């Protein structure tokens, strides 16, 4: 607003402040955000000390047409800290506003309000996506737009104002001042180690994710309670004449019809989420369109589906083709039904090993391990897309020979090439030396492509874990259901040759513990088990 407008507003509200000097005054809404019409009122928040009855609307016509919201200063602070008024009043400070008096007090209240919004938003994100929250990058604008989305859901007439404020024409003007407090809060929380904040994006460390989350039900109940309280305060504050009510209702109905389009940031704020690798789709279950876009295809791409290879293989392969470009992807769905597999294996493997069961946890583990293991020099599939709503991970398909076939060829005598087994042993040792375990090291979870070994199906991988299980599972699983004790020795020795180049001898020694053999005993002949264990002991003597 220009100086003349400011003076007109201050002169108009003098009658309100005749008995008590306002603690603060600010203008918000259309005249500040830049979408006012010729007949638009000035929306003014007047904060008064010891004001009774706490909150009240007052329409004032003088040098300017003013729609004033009067509030007690203590009630405003409580609304900021605890939503005691359903955020009916403090919500005016969510977006751009212009202080006329008491700027420092208003900034203090705004900071208190947005700090609570920041914390609640973090809690809801962690509660909705569980462990995967630690992989998300939340732009600072998400905290604003997610709150706006909720406020519009409670009070739909406000959607007009929000859509105008953050329209393509006005967003560059109105967004920065609305984000200033959020940015300060993010920096403060980053210094305390609660979040990370870099280049405008907030991250939730894994150690924080499990402590800050609240359930979806709890968040929904809180939102509902605030909505009820807000409507109650609205009705209480708006006790004005019938003519004013008619004017206000007509204005809101008219404005609702004028909404041309709701900005995507308000309509789908989760679309702002990002991850470090690949494209994140938070709320859609259409994996094909964003995957094609991420790979550089348009809507005319040809898609061919190929089925999974084995009973527990949860990926489906698709080939995308257009002109002279052709890319194959693996689409892996982390469904609850597959948790049955892990629950069964958990019972079967006890006391040797436990497994992560929930779809989100397994999705997070595979996404995280694919990136982290690649950072230490191991090969993993490139991530293309993550579909959070449907728990889907899309990666570049590794077209090669899995180690299960290599092992089978050695058992049958069709091949004597043990180089891939040695390479796998070395890869496992590299992971262990950097503090990672694979969790599920069966041979089919490694693929040889053009002499490069790739680690796939990493949904049980993670930091820490049982290194001896990784060693024992590969060795015993590779030699199940065979009569060929000689081949079992070769497979075991070749794997250990690679592992013990840099691997932990103690982990190999511990792999001899009978608890690791127990889950496989029904599948391994005693002669084969003895051959395998003798080979491990022989390697340890070197």
HELIX and SHEET records of a PDB file:
HELIX    1   1 UNK A    3  UNK A   12  1                                  10    
HELIX    2   2 UNK A   13  UNK A   15  5                                   3    
HELIX    3   3 UNK A   30  UNK A   33  1                                   4    
HELIX    4   4 UNK A   73  UNK A   82  1                                  10    
HELIX    5   5 UNK A   90  UNK A   93  5                                   4    
HELIX    6   6 UNK A  103  UNK A  129  1                                  27    
HELIX    7   7 UNK A  130  UNK A  135  5                                   6    
HELIX    8   8 UNK A  140  UNK A  154  1                                  15    
HELIX    9   9 UNK A  158  UNK A  165  1                                   8    
HELIX   10  10 UNK A  171  UNK A  191  1                                  21    
HELIX   11  11 UNK A  206  UNK A  212  1                                   7    
HELIX   12  12 UNK A  216  UNK A  237  1                                  22    
HELIX   13  13 UNK A  242  UNK A  257  1                                  16    
HELIX   14  14 UNK A  264  UNK A  267  1                                   4    
HELIX   15  15 UNK A  269  UNK A  272  5                                   4    
HELIX   16  16 UNK A  287  UNK A  294  1                                   8    
HELIX   17  17 UNK A  336  UNK A  349  1                                  14    
HELIX   18  18 UNK A  359  UNK A  375  1                                  17    
HELIX   19  19 UNK A  403  UNK A  412  1                                  10    
HELIX   20  20 UNK A  419  UNK A  433  1                                  15    
HELIX   21  21 UNK A  443  UNK A  445  5                                   3    
HELIX   22  22 UNK A  467  UNK A  478  1                                  12    
HELIX   23  23 UNK A  485  UNK A  499  1                                  15    
HELIX   24  24 UNK A  505  UNK A  510  1                                   6    
HELIX   25  25 UNK A  514  UNK A  518  1                                   5    
HELIX   26  26 UNK A  521  UNK A  523  5                                   3    
HELIX   27  27 UNK A  526  UNK A  541  1                                  16    
SHEET    1   A 5 UNK A  55  UNK A  61  0                                        
SHEET    2   A 5 UNK A  65  UNK A  72 -1                                        
SHEET    3   A 5 UNK A  42  UNK A  48  1                                        
SHEET    4   A 5 UNK A  24  UNK A  28 -1                                        
SHEET    5   A 5 UNK A  97  UNK A 101 -1                                        
SHEET    1   B 4 UNK A 196  UNK A 198  0                                        
SHEET    2   B 4 UNK A 201  UNK A 203 -1                                        
SHEET    3   B 4 UNK A 136  UNK A 139 -1                                        
SHEET    4   B 4 UNK A 274  UNK A 275 -1                                        
SHEET    1   C 6 UNK A 279  UNK A 281  0                                        
SHEET    2   C 6 UNK A 383  UNK A 387  1                                        
SHEET    3   C 6 UNK A 392  UNK A 396 -1                                        
SHEET    4   C 6 UNK A 325  UNK A 333 -1                                        
SHEET    5   C 6 UNK A 315  UNK A 322 -1                                        
SHEET    6   C 6 UNK A 302  UNK A 306 -1                                        
SHEET    1   D 4 UNK A 379  UNK A 380  0                                        
SHEET    2   D 4 UNK A 452  UNK A 455  1                                        
SHEET    3   D 4 UNK A 446  UNK A 449 -1                                        
SHEET    4   D 4 UNK A 401  UNK A 402 -1                                        
SHEET    1   E 2 UNK A 436  UNK A 437  0                                        
SHEET    2   E 2 UNK A 462  UNK A 463 -1                                        
END                                                                             
